[in-house]
Amino acid sequence: MRKKKANYPKAIIILFIIACNALVYYLTYKTGGIRSIYSQLMYLPVVFSGAVFGLKAGMMNAMFSGLLLGPIMPIDLTLSNSDELWFWLVRLAFLLIVGILTGYLSDKTKENRKILKSYEIIARKNLNR
């Protein structure tokens, strides 16, 4: 007997991802700026969006996340120093790599599942002959 998949509306998942981005931004800001370790939590919504929605969504969320942690996030809140362009571009590049890789692997997994399902249908037809 197969378990029925939970089919959540995409809008709820998108809102959850946006809320995660906002939470990580807020946590990073409140703990002193980009130097805090909490900025690394931004990889979680990037990976989640890539895994659930694929390559394009992973890439878009990585860009959004990189911009949240880039020019608008101070490196040190007490001094109000902004991060140098080079540093936030490197951070953006790493977020993009993670988003693209996760999204690509998710798309390929979904594609392979469809192929396996079609092979399963063909095999069942051949067994019933």
PEPELIN-V390871 format. One record per backbone hydrogen bond with DSSP energy under -1.0 kcal/mol. CO is the residue of the C=O (numbers start at 0). NH is the residue of the N-H. If there is no record, write none. Layout:
<<CO	NH> <CO	NH>>
This chain:
<<8	12> <9	13> <10	14> <11	15> <12	16> <13	17> <14	18> <15	19> <16	20> <17	21> <18	22> <19	23> <20	24> <21	25> <22	26> <23	27> <24	28> <25	29> <26	30> <27	32> <28	31> <31	76> <32	35> <35	38> <36	39> <37	40> <38	41> <39	42> <40	43> <41	45> <42	46> <43	47> <44	48> <45	49> <46	50> <47	51> <48	52> <49	53> <53	57> <54	58> <55	59> <56	60> <57	61> <58	62> <59	63> <60	64> <61	65> <62	66> <63	67> <64	68> <73	33> <74	34> <75	79> <75	80> <80	74> <80	75> <83	87> <84	88> <85	89> <86	90> <87	91> <88	92> <89	93> <90	94> <91	95> <92	96> <93	97> <94	98> <95	99> <96	100> <97	101> <98	102> <99	103> <100	104> <101	105> <102	106> <103	107> <104	108> <105	109> <106	110> <107	111> <108	112> <109	113> <110	114> <111	115> <112	116> <113	117> <114	118> <115	119> <116	120> <117	121> <118	122> <119	123> <120	124> <121	125> <122	126> <123	127>>
